[in-house]
């Protein structure tokens, strides 16, 4: 399995998963041009994608969706509530929209959506299974029991670690926005991500800490916080941090690098 995090953060999110010769894009929150160029840098053409999975309708997850759908006519999969909200945000050919309720099979891979607690119409995380298991869980107000269960046994896990509470409290955001971020329908703090990892019974092979706030977090801070909590629990996990502008590539063949 290969995972390419093209971008992750408040300015846009897009992740490509390749497993068993099937390629799937999760979210299209950056421009279609950037997605095309990012994939091309790894020898992948957008036409090779079997579909696009959407977590929710916020702009940092769908900004490039209209253009991408016009260029490549890729099927788009999301919960019904998300698709209904999409119609207010983007113009996508109706025949490309595929509502999902439970599990479905895409080119031989089992695709599962699981509900997440976020201030969107019907926000979800995604689990993709074939010869290996991939899980993405971002935009979490908190880790519910069903999210915690969905994280189990991933070979590669992309998990939100959005903010440091002290940085958020002392930062320049207006109080209503701070309150939204800290709420149960906002985002996940660094320490909360660490404790979600610590609670796992079937630990992941690799973890990507993702969706970092540019204003209220730092890559070195999130890694230090998570490692410290895990170390205290006697847990050692391979960790990497996804960035907004530098693609991150992971492989279950233990190859991991960032590209400028």
Secondary structure, DSSP 8 states (H G I E B T S, - for coil): -EEEEEE-STT--EEEEEETTEEEEE---S-HHHHHHHHHTTT--GGGEEEEE-S--SHHHHTTHHHHHHHH---EEEEHHHHHHHTTT----GGGEEEESS-EEETTEEEEEEE--SSSSS-EEEEEESSSEEEEE-S-SS--HHHHHHTTT-SEEEEE--B-HHHHHHSSS-HHHHHHHHSTTS--BHHHHHHHHHT-SS--SEEEEE---TTT--HHHHHHHHHHHHHHTT----EEE--SSS-EEEETTS-EEE--
